[in-house]
């Protein structure tokens, strides 16, 4: 869901890193540099995608496809 929150990019990065780590795709599996790049790219994507939708919109992502849910 798109939210309008007072977060920094670092805050979002911590959330993304936690998400990947809890899913088993953390820095212990990937090299540290690769994990950092993955988190950074994901943060950029999330922020860019969120700009297109008003707050409250429920969106999903599968690979490079974004879908608005009813």
PDB file of N, CA, C, O and CB in Angstrom:
ATOM      1  N   UNK A   1       0.843  -1.169   0.000  1.00  0.00           N
ATOM      2  CA  UNK A   1       0.000   0.000   0.000  1.00  0.00           C
ATOM      3  C   UNK A   1       0.891   1.235   0.000  1.00  0.00           C
ATOM      4  O   UNK A   1       1.907   1.287   0.693  1.00  0.00           O
ATOM      5  CB  UNK A   1      -0.961  -0.003   1.214  1.00  0.00           C
ATOM      6  N   UNK A   2       0.496   2.209  -0.777  1.00  0.00           N
ATOM      7  CA  UNK A   2       1.240   3.460  -0.825  1.00  0.00           C
ATOM      8  C   UNK A   2       0.836   4.284   0.395  1.00  0.00           C
ATOM      9  O   UNK A   2      -0.346   4.530   0.638  1.00  0.00           O
ATOM     10  CB  UNK A   2       0.968   4.243  -2.164  1.00  0.00           C
ATOM     11  N   UNK A   3       1.835   4.696   1.146  1.00  0.00           N
ATOM     12  CA  UNK A   3       1.617   5.500   2.345  1.00  0.00           C
ATOM     13  C   UNK A   3       2.386   6.805   2.216  1.00  0.00           C
ATOM     14  O   UNK A   3       3.420   6.867   1.552  1.00  0.00           O
ATOM     15  CB  UNK A   3       2.050   4.730   3.621  1.00  0.00           C
ATOM     16  N   UNK A   4       1.885   7.815   2.840  1.00  0.00           N
ATOM     17  CA  UNK A   4       2.599   9.081   2.914  1.00  0.00           C
ATOM     18  C   UNK A   4       3.170   9.182   4.323  1.00  0.00           C
ATOM     19  O   UNK A   4       2.461   9.540   5.264  1.00  0.00           O
ATOM     20  CB  UNK A   4       1.660  10.307   2.574  1.00  0.00           C
ATOM     21  N   UNK A   5       4.446   8.868   4.463  1.00  0.00           N
ATOM     22  CA  UNK A   5       5.098   8.812   5.764  1.00  0.00           C
ATOM     23  C   UNK A   5       6.329   9.701   5.782  1.00  0.00           C
ATOM     24  O   UNK A   5       6.890  10.038   4.739  1.00  0.00           O
ATOM     25  CB  UNK A   5       5.476   7.373   6.117  1.00  0.00           C
ATOM     26  N   UNK A   6       6.730  10.066   6.966  1.00  0.00           N
ATOM     27  CA  UNK A   6       7.928  10.875   7.153  1.00  0.00           C
ATOM     28  C   UNK A   6       9.108   9.935   7.383  1.00  0.00           C
ATOM     29  O   UNK A   6       9.558   9.756   8.515  1.00  0.00           O
ATOM     30  CB  UNK A   6       7.759  11.876   8.347  1.00  0.00           C
ATOM     31  N   UNK A   7       9.603   9.339   6.303  1.00  0.00           N
ATOM     32  CA  UNK A   7      10.727   8.407   6.371  1.00  0.00           C
ATOM     33  C   UNK A   7      11.867   8.912   5.508  1.00  0.00           C
ATOM     34  O   UNK A   7      11.656   9.599   4.508  1.00  0.00           O
ATOM     35  CB  UNK A   7      10.300   6.994   5.927  1.00  0.00           C
ATOM     36  N   UNK A   8      13.063   8.564   5.906  1.00  0.00           N
ATOM     37  CA  UNK A   8      14.228   8.861   5.075  1.00  0.00           C
ATOM     38  C   UNK A   8      14.505   7.659   4.182  1.00  0.00           C
ATOM     39  O   UNK A   8      13.945   6.582   4.387  1.00  0.00           O
ATOM     40  CB  UNK A   8      15.477   9.207   5.950  1.00  0.00           C
ATOM     41  N   UNK A   9      15.362   7.847   3.200  1.00  0.00           N
ATOM     42  CA  UNK A   9      15.767   6.722   2.361  1.00  0.00           C
ATOM     43  C   UNK A   9      16.488   5.661   3.193  1.00  0.00           C
ATOM     44  O   UNK A   9      16.383   4.468   2.907  1.00  0.00           O
ATOM     45  CB  UNK A   9      16.671   7.205   1.213  1.00  0.00           C
ATOM     46  N   UNK A  10      17.213   6.092   4.213  1.00  0.00           N
ATOM     47  CA  UNK A  10      17.878   5.135   5.103  1.00  0.00           C
ATOM     48  C   UNK A  10      16.855   4.295   5.868  1.00  0.00           C
ATOM     49  O   UNK A  10      17.060   3.096   6.060  1.00  0.00           O
ATOM     50  CB  UNK A  10      18.799   5.873   6.092  1.00  0.00           C
ATOM     51  N   UNK A  11      15.758   4.914   6.303  1.00  0.00           N
ATOM     52  CA  UNK A  11      14.693   4.173   6.987  1.00  0.00           C
ATOM     53  C   UNK A  11      14.108   3.098   6.065  1.00  0.00           C
ATOM     54  O   UNK A  11      13.900   1.957   6.476  1.00  0.00           O
ATOM     55  CB  UNK A  11      13.577   5.138   7.459  1.00  0.00           C
ATOM     56  N   UNK A  12      13.853   3.480   4.833  1.00  0.00           N
ATOM     57  CA  UNK A  12      13.303   2.532   3.866  1.00  0.00           C
ATOM     58  C   UNK A  12      14.319   1.426   3.586  1.00  0.00           C
ATOM     59  O   UNK A  12      13.951   0.258   3.459  1.00  0.00           O
ATOM     60  CB  UNK A  12      12.909   3.253   2.553  1.00  0.00           C
ATOM     61  N   UNK A  13      15.583   1.792   3.492  1.00  0.00           N
ATOM     62  CA  UNK A  13      16.637   0.809   3.268  1.00  0.00           C
ATOM     63  C   UNK A  13      16.717  -0.216   4.387  1.00  0.00           C
ATOM     64  O   UNK A  13      16.916  -1.402   4.126  1.00  0.00           O
ATOM     65  CB  UNK A  13      17.967   1.503   3.120  1.00  0.00           C
ATOM     66  N   UNK A  14      16.564   0.226   5.626  1.00  0.00           N
ATOM     67  CA  UNK A  14      16.566  -0.714   6.752  1.00  0.00           C
ATOM     68  C   UNK A  14      15.391  -1.674   6.660  1.00  0.00           C
ATOM     69  O   UNK A  14      15.537  -2.865   6.935  1.00  0.00           O
ATOM     70  CB  UNK A  14      16.522   0.043   8.087  1.00  0.00           C
ATOM     71  N   UNK A  15      14.228  -1.163   6.276  1.00  0.00           N
ATOM     72  CA  UNK A  15      13.050  -2.024   6.136  1.00  0.00           C
ATOM     73  C   UNK A  15      13.249  -3.044   5.012  1.00  0.00           C
ATOM     74  O   UNK A  15      12.912  -4.217   5.171  1.00  0.00           O
ATOM     75  CB  UNK A  15      11.792  -1.173   5.865  1.00  0.00           C
ATOM     76  N   UNK A  16      13.789  -2.605   3.891  1.00  0.00           N
ATOM     77  CA  UNK A  16      14.029  -3.501   2.760  1.00  0.00           C
ATOM     78  C   UNK A  16      15.073  -4.550   3.129  1.00  0.00           C
ATOM     79  O   UNK A  16      14.897  -5.731   2.828  1.00  0.00           O
ATOM     80  CB  UNK A  16      14.485  -2.703   1.520  1.00  0.00           C
ATOM     81  N   UNK A  17      16.148  -4.133   3.771  1.00  0.00           N
ATOM     82  CA  UNK A  17      17.189  -5.084   4.191  1.00  0.00           C
ATOM     83  C   UNK A  17      16.609  -6.131   5.142  1.00  0.00           C
ATOM     84  O   UNK A  17      16.922  -7.316   5.033  1.00  0.00           O
ATOM     85  CB  UNK A  17      18.366  -4.339   4.871  1.00  0.00           C
ATOM     86  N   UNK A  18      15.767  -5.692   6.071  1.00  0.00           N
ATOM     87  CA  UNK A  18      15.125  -6.620   6.987  1.00  0.00           C
ATOM     88  C   UNK A  18      14.206  -7.593   6.274  1.00  0.00           C
ATOM     89  O   UNK A  18      14.150  -8.773   6.620  1.00  0.00           O
ATOM     90  CB  UNK A  18      14.353  -5.865   8.027  1.00  0.00           C
ATOM     91  N   UNK A  19      13.486  -7.098   5.277  1.00  0.00           N
ATOM     92  CA  UNK A  19      12.588  -7.936   4.491  1.00  0.00           C
ATOM     93  C   UNK A  19      13.383  -9.026   3.776  1.00  0.00           C
ATOM     94  O   UNK A  19      13.044 -10.206   3.861  1.00  0.00           O
ATOM     95  CB  UNK A  19      11.797  -7.084   3.471  1.00  0.00           C
ATOM     96  N   UNK A  20      14.439  -8.626   3.074  1.00  0.00           N
ATOM     97  CA  UNK A  20      15.245  -9.617   2.354  1.00  0.00           C
ATOM     98  C   UNK A  20      15.907 -10.606   3.316  1.00  0.00           C
ATOM     99  O   UNK A  20      15.937 -11.807   3.050  1.00  0.00           O
ATOM    100  CB  UNK A  20      16.314  -8.916   1.508  1.00  0.00           C
ATOM    101  N   UNK A  21      16.426 -10.111   4.408  1.00  0.00           N
ATOM    102  CA  UNK A  21      17.101 -10.982   5.380  1.00  0.00           C
ATOM    103  C   UNK A  21      16.118 -11.977   5.984  1.00  0.00           C
ATOM    104  O   UNK A  21      16.440 -13.158   6.120  1.00  0.00           O
ATOM    105  CB  UNK A  21      17.758 -10.145   6.495  1.00  0.00           C
ATOM    106  N   UNK A  22      14.929 -11.516   6.346  1.00  0.00           N
ATOM    107  CA  UNK A  22      13.949 -12.429   6.940  1.00  0.00           C
ATOM    108  C   UNK A  22      13.463 -13.469   5.940  1.00  0.00           C
ATOM    109  O   UNK A  22      13.007 -14.543   6.331  1.00  0.00           O
ATOM    110  CB  UNK A  22      12.765 -11.647   7.484  1.00  0.00           C
ATOM    111  N   UNK A  23      13.557 -13.157   4.665  1.00  0.00           N
ATOM    112  CA  UNK A  23      13.177 -14.101   3.618  1.00  0.00           C
ATOM    113  C   UNK A  23      14.308 -15.029   3.211  1.00  0.00           C
ATOM    114  O   UNK A  23      14.146 -15.840   2.299  1.00  0.00           O
ATOM    115  CB  UNK A  23      12.690 -13.357   2.416  1.00  0.00           C
ATOM    116  N   UNK A  24      15.454 -14.919   3.877  1.00  0.00           N
ATOM    117  CA  UNK A  24      16.581 -15.802   3.591  1.00  0.00           C
ATOM    118  C   UNK A  24      17.522 -15.299   2.521  1.00  0.00           C
ATOM    119  O   UNK A  24      18.390 -16.046   2.069  1.00  0.00           O
ATOM    120  CB  UNK A  24      16.078 -17.122   3.193  1.00  0.00           C
ATOM    121  N   UNK A  25      17.376 -14.061   2.104  1.00  0.00           N
ATOM    122  CA  UNK A  25      18.230 -13.503   1.053  1.00  0.00           C
ATOM    123  C   UNK A  25      19.077 -12.382   1.630  1.00  0.00           C
ATOM    124  O   UNK A  25      19.143 -11.287   1.071  1.00  0.00           O
ATOM    125  CB  UNK A  25      17.383 -12.987  -0.137  1.00  0.00           C
ATOM    126  N   UNK A  26      19.718 -12.662   2.741  1.00  0.00           N
ATOM    127  CA  UNK A  26      20.497 -11.653   3.440  1.00  0.00           C
ATOM    128  C   UNK A  26      21.953 -11.639   3.047  1.00  0.00           C
ATOM    129  O   UNK A  26      22.372 -12.366   2.146  1.00  0.00           O
ATOM    130  CB  UNK A  26      20.390 -11.859   4.900  1.00  0.00           C
ATOM    131  N   UNK A  27      22.729 -10.803   3.729  1.00  0.00           N
ATOM    132  CA  UNK A  27      24.156 -10.680   3.400  1.00  0.00           C
ATOM    133  C   UNK A  27      24.950 -11.947   3.705  1.00  0.00           C
ATOM    134  O   UNK A  27      26.082 -12.091   3.244  1.00  0.00           O
ATOM    135  CB  UNK A  27      24.758  -9.519   4.157  1.00  0.00           C
ATOM    136  N   UNK A  28      24.364 -12.877   4.486  1.00  0.00           N
ATOM    137  CA  UNK A  28      25.062 -14.139   4.734  1.00  0.00           C
ATOM    138  C   UNK A  28      24.981 -15.059   3.519  1.00  0.00           C
ATOM    139  O   UNK A  28      25.816 -15.949   3.359  1.00  0.00           O
ATOM    140  CB  UNK A  28      24.474 -14.842   5.964  1.00  0.00           C
ATOM    141  N   UNK A  29      23.975 -14.848   2.658  1.00  0.00           N
ATOM    142  CA  UNK A  29      23.838 -15.647   1.444  1.00  0.00           C
ATOM    143  C   UNK A  29      24.522 -14.963   0.262  1.00  0.00           C
ATOM    144  O   UNK A  29      25.230 -15.603  -0.515  1.00  0.00           O
ATOM    145  CB  UNK A  29      22.356 -15.891   1.129  1.00  0.00           C
ATOM    146  N   UNK A  30      24.304 -13.666   0.139  1.00  0.00           N
ATOM    147  CA  UNK A  30      24.923 -12.876  -0.924  1.00  0.00           C
ATOM    148  C   UNK A  30      26.200 -12.236  -0.401  1.00  0.00           C
ATOM    149  O   UNK A  30      26.374 -12.089   0.808  1.00  0.00           O
ATOM    150  CB  UNK A  30      23.946 -11.793  -1.454  1.00  0.00           C
ATOM    151  N   UNK A  31      27.076 -11.863  -1.290  1.00  0.00           N
ATOM    152  CA  UNK A  31      28.224 -11.070  -0.852  1.00  0.00           C
ATOM    153  C   UNK A  31      27.705  -9.739  -0.327  1.00  0.00           C
ATOM    154  O   UNK A  31      26.663  -9.259  -0.773  1.00  0.00           O
ATOM    155  CB  UNK A  31      29.254 -10.855  -2.017  1.00  0.00           C
ATOM    156  N   UNK A  32      28.417  -9.146   0.607  1.00  0.00           N
ATOM    157  CA  UNK A  32      27.972  -7.895   1.235  1.00  0.00           C
ATOM    158  C   UNK A  32      27.715  -6.807   0.194  1.00  0.00           C
ATOM    159  O   UNK A  32      26.722  -6.086   0.287  1.00  0.00           O
ATOM    160  CB  UNK A  32      29.016  -7.408   2.248  1.00  0.00           C
ATOM    161  N   UNK A  33      28.597  -6.683  -0.791  1.00  0.00           N
ATOM    162  CA  UNK A  33      28.415  -5.659  -1.829  1.00  0.00           C
ATOM    163  C   UNK A  33      27.169  -5.926  -2.666  1.00  0.00           C
ATOM    164  O   UNK A  33      26.438  -4.998  -3.011  1.00  0.00           O
ATOM    165  CB  UNK A  33      29.646  -5.597  -2.738  1.00  0.00           C
ATOM    166  N   UNK A  34      26.927  -7.195  -2.991  1.00  0.00           N
ATOM    167  CA  UNK A  34      25.746  -7.549  -3.774  1.00  0.00           C
ATOM    168  C   UNK A  34      24.466  -7.277  -2.983  1.00  0.00           C
ATOM    169  O   UNK A  34      23.475  -6.808  -3.542  1.00  0.00           O
ATOM    170  CB  UNK A  34      25.806  -9.025  -4.196  1.00  0.00           C
ATOM    171  N   UNK A  35      24.490  -7.570  -1.693  1.00  0.00           N
ATOM    172  CA  UNK A  35      23.324  -7.312  -0.850  1.00  0.00           C
ATOM    173  C   UNK A  35      23.050  -5.814  -0.769  1.00  0.00           C
ATOM    174  O   UNK A  35      21.902  -5.382  -0.880  1.00  0.00           O
ATOM    175  CB  UNK A  35      23.532  -7.896   0.562  1.00  0.00           C
ATOM    176  N   UNK A  36      24.092  -5.031  -0.577  1.00  0.00           N
ATOM    177  CA  UNK A  36      23.944  -3.578  -0.519  1.00  0.00           C
ATOM    178  C   UNK A  36      23.371  -3.041  -1.820  1.00  0.00           C
ATOM    179  O   UNK A  36      22.495  -2.176  -1.807  1.00  0.00           O
ATOM    180  CB  UNK A  36      25.291  -2.911  -0.222  1.00  0.00           C
ATOM    181  N   UNK A  37      23.861  -3.551  -2.943  1.00  0.00           N
ATOM    182  CA  UNK A  37      23.344  -3.125  -4.252  1.00  0.00           C
ATOM    183  C   UNK A  37      21.877  -3.510  -4.414  1.00  0.00           C
ATOM    184  O   UNK A  37      21.083  -2.713  -4.913  1.00  0.00           O
ATOM    185  CB  UNK A  37      24.177  -3.744  -5.387  1.00  0.00           C
ATOM    186  N   UNK A  38      21.510  -4.715  -4.003  1.00  0.00           N
ATOM    187  CA  UNK A  38      20.130  -5.176  -4.101  1.00  0.00           C
ATOM    188  C   UNK A  38      19.196  -4.286  -3.293  1.00  0.00           C
ATOM    189  O   UNK A  38      18.138  -3.883  -3.777  1.00  0.00           O
ATOM    190  CB  UNK A  38      20.017  -6.623  -3.626  1.00  0.00           C
ATOM    191  N   UNK A  39      19.589  -3.983  -2.067  1.00  0.00           N
ATOM    192  CA  UNK A  39      18.780  -3.121  -1.204  1.00  0.00           C
ATOM    193  C   UNK A  39      18.650  -1.732  -1.816  1.00  0.00           C
ATOM    194  O   UNK A  39      17.554  -1.174  -1.861  1.00  0.00           O
ATOM    195  CB  UNK A  39      19.397  -3.028   0.206  1.00  0.00           C
ATOM    196  N   UNK A  40      19.745  -1.177  -2.283  1.00  0.00           N
ATOM    197  CA  UNK A  40      19.741   0.159  -2.872  1.00  0.00           C
ATOM    198  C   UNK A  40      18.834   0.229  -4.103  1.00  0.00           C
ATOM    199  O   UNK A  40      18.052   1.169  -4.249  1.00  0.00           O
ATOM    200  CB  UNK A  40      21.164   0.571  -3.247  1.00  0.00           C
ATOM    201  N   UNK A  41      18.941  -0.759  -4.979  1.00  0.00           N
ATOM    202  CA  UNK A  41      18.114  -0.797  -6.183  1.00  0.00           C
ATOM    203  C   UNK A  41      16.637  -0.940  -5.829  1.00  0.00           C
ATOM    204  O   UNK A  41      15.781  -0.322  -6.462  1.00  0.00           O
ATOM    205  CB  UNK A  41      18.552  -1.948  -7.095  1.00  0.00           C
ATOM    206  N   UNK A  42      16.344  -1.743  -4.833  1.00  0.00           N
ATOM    207  CA  UNK A  42      14.955  -1.939  -4.423  1.00  0.00           C
ATOM    208  C   UNK A  42      14.377  -0.660  -3.845  1.00  0.00           C
ATOM    209  O   UNK A  42      13.234  -0.312  -4.139  1.00  0.00           O
ATOM    210  CB  UNK A  42      14.851  -3.072  -3.400  1.00  0.00           C
ATOM    211  N   UNK A  43      15.146   0.045  -3.030  1.00  0.00           N
ATOM    212  CA  UNK A  43      14.679   1.313  -2.463  1.00  0.00           C
ATOM    213  C   UNK A  43      14.372   2.297  -3.589  1.00  0.00           C
ATOM    214  O   UNK A  43      13.329   2.951  -3.573  1.00  0.00           O
ATOM    215  CB  UNK A  43      15.737   1.910  -1.491  1.00  0.00           C
ATOM    216  N   UNK A  44      15.259   2.404  -4.551  1.00  0.00           N
ATOM    217  CA  UNK A  44      15.036   3.310  -5.682  1.00  0.00           C
ATOM    218  C   UNK A  44      13.754   2.946  -6.425  1.00  0.00           C
ATOM    219  O   UNK A  44      12.966   3.823  -6.779  1.00  0.00           O
ATOM    220  CB  UNK A  44      16.233   3.272  -6.646  1.00  0.00           C
ATOM    221  N   UNK A  45      13.548   1.647  -6.659  1.00  0.00           N
ATOM    222  CA  UNK A  45      12.348   1.193  -7.368  1.00  0.00           C
ATOM    223  C   UNK A  45      11.080   1.506  -6.581  1.00  0.00           C
ATOM    224  O   UNK A  45      10.114   2.027  -7.139  1.00  0.00           O
ATOM    225  CB  UNK A  45      12.431  -0.309  -7.642  1.00  0.00           C
ATOM    226  N   UNK A  46      11.082   1.194  -5.301  1.00  0.00           N
ATOM    227  CA  UNK A  46       9.897   1.405  -4.466  1.00  0.00           C
ATOM    228  C   UNK A  46       9.516   2.884  -4.429  1.00  0.00           C
ATOM    229  O   UNK A  46       8.344   3.233  -4.569  1.00  0.00           O
ATOM    230  CB  UNK A  46      10.144   0.885  -3.039  1.00  0.00           C
ATOM    231  N   UNK A  47      10.497   3.739  -4.241  1.00  0.00           N
ATOM    232  CA  UNK A  47      10.228   5.179  -4.189  1.00  0.00           C
ATOM    233  C   UNK A  47       9.715   5.671  -5.537  1.00  0.00           C
ATOM    234  O   UNK A  47       8.777   6.466  -5.590  1.00  0.00           O
ATOM    235  CB  UNK A  47      11.499   5.959  -3.783  1.00  0.00           C
ATOM    236  N   UNK A  48      10.314   5.211  -6.614  1.00  0.00           N
ATOM    237  CA  UNK A  48       9.876   5.642  -7.947  1.00  0.00           C
ATOM    238  C   UNK A  48       8.465   5.153  -8.245  1.00  0.00           C
ATOM    239  O   UNK A  48       7.641   5.926  -8.734  1.00  0.00           O
ATOM    240  CB  UNK A  48      10.844   5.132  -9.022  1.00  0.00           C
ATOM    241  N   UNK A  49       8.170   3.893  -7.963  1.00  0.00           N
ATOM    242  CA  UNK A  49       6.826   3.361  -8.224  1.00  0.00           C
ATOM    243  C   UNK A  49       5.784   4.084  -7.381  1.00  0.00           C
ATOM    244  O   UNK A  49       4.695   4.386  -7.869  1.00  0.00           O
ATOM    245  CB  UNK A  49       6.777   1.850  -7.939  1.00  0.00           C
ATOM    246  N   UNK A  50       6.100   4.361  -6.139  1.00  0.00           N
ATOM    247  CA  UNK A  50       5.129   4.993  -5.230  1.00  0.00           C
ATOM    248  C   UNK A  50       4.754   6.398  -5.688  1.00  0.00           C
ATOM    249  O   UNK A  50       3.660   6.875  -5.385  1.00  0.00           O
ATOM    250  CB  UNK A  50       5.691   5.050  -3.810  1.00  0.00           C
ATOM    251  N   UNK A  51       5.630   7.051  -6.397  1.00  0.00           N
ATOM    252  CA  UNK A  51       5.353   8.424  -6.864  1.00  0.00           C
ATOM    253  C   UNK A  51       4.188   8.488  -7.847  1.00  0.00           C
ATOM    254  O   UNK A  51       3.566   9.538  -8.009  1.00  0.00           O
ATOM    255  CB  UNK A  51       6.595   9.011  -7.520  1.00  0.00           C
ATOM    256  N   UNK A  52       3.894   7.376  -8.496  1.00  0.00           N
ATOM    257  CA  UNK A  52       2.858   7.351  -9.524  1.00  0.00           C
ATOM    258  C   UNK A  52       1.453   7.156  -8.963  1.00  0.00           C
ATOM    259  O   UNK A  52       0.472   7.342  -9.683  1.00  0.00           O
ATOM    260  CB  UNK A  52       3.154   6.262 -10.509  1.00  0.00           C
ATOM    261  N   UNK A  53       1.341   6.783  -7.682  1.00  0.00           N
ATOM    262  CA  UNK A  53       0.043   6.425  -7.122  1.00  0.00           C
ATOM    263  C   UNK A  53      -0.282   7.280  -5.903  1.00  0.00           C
ATOM    264  O   UNK A  53       0.611   7.628  -5.131  1.00  0.00           O
ATOM    265  CB  UNK A  53       0.015   4.943  -6.748  1.00  0.00           C
ATOM    266  N   UNK A  54      -1.558   7.619  -5.728  1.00  0.00           N
ATOM    267  CA  UNK A  54      -1.931   8.384  -4.533  1.00  0.00           C
ATOM    268  C   UNK A  54      -1.862   7.518  -3.281  1.00  0.00           C
ATOM    269  O   UNK A  54      -1.953   6.292  -3.354  1.00  0.00           O
ATOM    270  CB  UNK A  54      -3.341   8.967  -4.689  1.00  0.00           C
ATOM    271  N   UNK A  55      -1.702   8.163  -2.143  1.00  0.00           N
ATOM    272  CA  UNK A  55      -1.672   7.441  -0.869  1.00  0.00           C
ATOM    273  C   UNK A  55      -2.949   6.622  -0.740  1.00  0.00           C
ATOM    274  O   UNK A  55      -4.038   7.077  -1.089  1.00  0.00           O
ATOM    275  CB  UNK A  55      -1.519   8.423   0.336  1.00  0.00           C
ATOM    276  N   UNK A  56      -2.791   5.401  -0.229  1.00  0.00           N
ATOM    277  CA  UNK A  56      -3.922   4.506  -0.041  1.00  0.00           C
ATOM    278  C   UNK A  56      -4.082   3.485  -1.151  1.00  0.00           C
ATOM    279  O   UNK A  56      -4.862   2.543  -1.011  1.00  0.00           O
ATOM    280  CB  UNK A  56      -5.169   5.298   0.077  1.00  0.00           C
ATOM    281  N   UNK A  57      -3.358   3.652  -2.256  1.00  0.00           N
ATOM    282  CA  UNK A  57      -3.453   2.705  -3.362  1.00  0.00           C
ATOM    283  C   UNK A  57      -2.719   1.423  -3.000  1.00  0.00           C
ATOM    284  O   UNK A  57      -1.591   1.457  -2.508  1.00  0.00           O
ATOM    285  CB  UNK A  57      -2.878   3.313  -4.661  1.00  0.00           C
ATOM    286  N   UNK A  58      -3.367   0.296  -3.248  1.00  0.00           N
ATOM    287  CA  UNK A  58      -2.759  -1.011  -2.989  1.00  0.00           C
ATOM    288  C   UNK A  58      -2.142  -1.501  -4.290  1.00  0.00           C
ATOM    289  O   UNK A  58      -2.848  -1.725  -5.273  1.00  0.00           O
ATOM    290  CB  UNK A  58      -3.812  -2.043  -2.434  1.00  0.00           C
ATOM    291  N   UNK A  59      -0.835  -1.665  -4.295  1.00  0.00           N
ATOM    292  CA  UNK A  59      -0.130  -2.102  -5.500  1.00  0.00           C
ATOM    293  C   UNK A  59       0.669  -3.356  -5.198  1.00  0.00           C
ATOM    294  O   UNK A  59       1.059  -3.616  -4.060  1.00  0.00           O
ATOM    295  CB  UNK A  59       0.796  -0.987  -6.037  1.00  0.00           C
ATOM    296  N   UNK A  60       0.897  -4.115  -6.243  1.00  0.00           N
ATOM    297  CA  UNK A  60       1.731  -5.301  -6.126  1.00  0.00           C
ATOM    298  C   UNK A  60       2.796  -5.268  -7.194  1.00  0.00           C
ATOM    299  O   UNK A  60       2.655  -4.596  -8.216  1.00  0.00           O
ATOM    300  CB  UNK A  60       0.892  -6.585  -6.236  1.00  0.00           C
ATOM    301  N   UNK A  61       3.850  -5.991  -6.950  1.00  0.00           N
ATOM    302  CA  UNK A  61       4.955  -6.028  -7.911  1.00  0.00           C
ATOM    303  C   UNK A  61       5.356  -7.475  -8.125  1.00  0.00           C
ATOM    304  O   UNK A  61       5.523  -8.239  -7.174  1.00  0.00           O
ATOM    305  CB  UNK A  61       6.172  -5.179  -7.417  1.00  0.00           C
ATOM    306  N   UNK A  62       5.506  -7.836  -9.382  1.00  0.00           N
ATOM    307  CA  UNK A  62       6.045  -9.143  -9.740  1.00  0.00           C
ATOM    308  C   UNK A  62       7.080  -8.887 -10.823  1.00  0.00           C
ATOM    309  O   UNK A  62       6.753  -8.491 -11.942  1.00  0.00           O
ATOM    310  CB  UNK A  62       4.913 -10.147 -10.227  1.00  0.00           C
ATOM    311  N   UNK A  63       8.327  -9.121 -10.465  1.00  0.00           N
ATOM    312  CA  UNK A  63       9.450  -8.788 -11.344  1.00  0.00           C
ATOM    313  C   UNK A  63       9.375  -7.302 -11.688  1.00  0.00           C
ATOM    314  O   UNK A  63       9.450  -6.462 -10.791  1.00  0.00           O
ATOM    315  CB  UNK A  63       9.433  -9.665 -12.644  1.00  0.00           C
ATOM    316  N   UNK A  64       9.229  -6.966 -12.958  1.00  0.00           N
ATOM    317  CA  UNK A  64       9.181  -5.555 -13.358  1.00  0.00           C
ATOM    318  C   UNK A  64       7.766  -5.076 -13.651  1.00  0.00           C
ATOM    319  O   UNK A  64       7.586  -4.020 -14.258  1.00  0.00           O
ATOM    320  CB  UNK A  64      10.047  -5.335 -14.576  1.00  0.00           C
ATOM    321  N   UNK A  65       6.770  -5.828 -13.233  1.00  0.00           N
ATOM    322  CA  UNK A  65       5.376  -5.474 -13.511  1.00  0.00           C
ATOM    323  C   UNK A  65       4.700  -4.984 -12.245  1.00  0.00           C
ATOM    324  O   UNK A  65       4.770  -5.631 -11.200  1.00  0.00           O
ATOM    325  CB  UNK A  65       4.609  -6.676 -14.095  1.00  0.00           C
ATOM    326  N   UNK A  66       4.050  -3.843 -12.344  1.00  0.00           N
ATOM    327  CA  UNK A  66       3.316  -3.249 -11.224  1.00  0.00           C
ATOM    328  C   UNK A  66       1.833  -3.398 -11.521  1.00  0.00           C
ATOM    329  O   UNK A  66       1.380  -3.142 -12.637  1.00  0.00           O
ATOM    330  CB  UNK A  66       3.707  -1.736 -11.004  1.00  0.00           C
ATOM    331  N   UNK A  67       1.089  -3.813 -10.514  1.00  0.00           N
ATOM    332  CA  UNK A  67      -0.357  -4.027 -10.669  1.00  0.00           C
ATOM    333  C   UNK A  67      -1.095  -3.350  -9.525  1.00  0.00           C
ATOM    334  O   UNK A  67      -0.726  -3.501  -8.360  1.00  0.00           O
ATOM    335  CB  UNK A  67      -0.699  -5.544 -10.712  1.00  0.00           C
ATOM    336  N   UNK A  68      -2.137  -2.604  -9.864  1.00  0.00           N
ATOM    337  CA  UNK A  68      -2.983  -1.976  -8.857  1.00  0.00           C
ATOM    338  C   UNK A  68      -4.061  -2.976  -8.479  1.00  0.00           C
ATOM    339  O   UNK A  68      -4.740  -3.527  -9.345  1.00  0.00           O
ATOM    340  CB  UNK A  68      -3.607  -0.633  -9.377  1.00  0.00           C
ATOM    341  N   UNK A  69      -4.214  -3.208  -7.179  1.00  0.00           N
ATOM    342  CA  UNK A  69      -5.238  -4.116  -6.674  1.00  0.00           C
ATOM    343  C   UNK A  69      -6.476  -3.326  -6.304  1.00  0.00           C
ATOM    344  O   UNK A  69      -6.391  -2.199  -5.815  1.00  0.00           O
ATOM    345  CB  UNK A  69      -4.722  -4.915  -5.459  1.00  0.00           C
ATOM    346  N   UNK A  70      -7.628  -3.932  -6.545  1.00  0.00           N
ATOM    347  CA  UNK A  70      -8.894  -3.288  -6.207  1.00  0.00           C
ATOM    348  C   UNK A  70      -9.130  -3.309  -4.711  1.00  0.00           C
ATOM    349  O   UNK A  70     -10.151  -2.809  -4.240  1.00  0.00           O
ATOM    350  CB  UNK A  70     -10.053  -3.968  -6.928  1.00  0.00           C
TER     351      UNK A  70
END
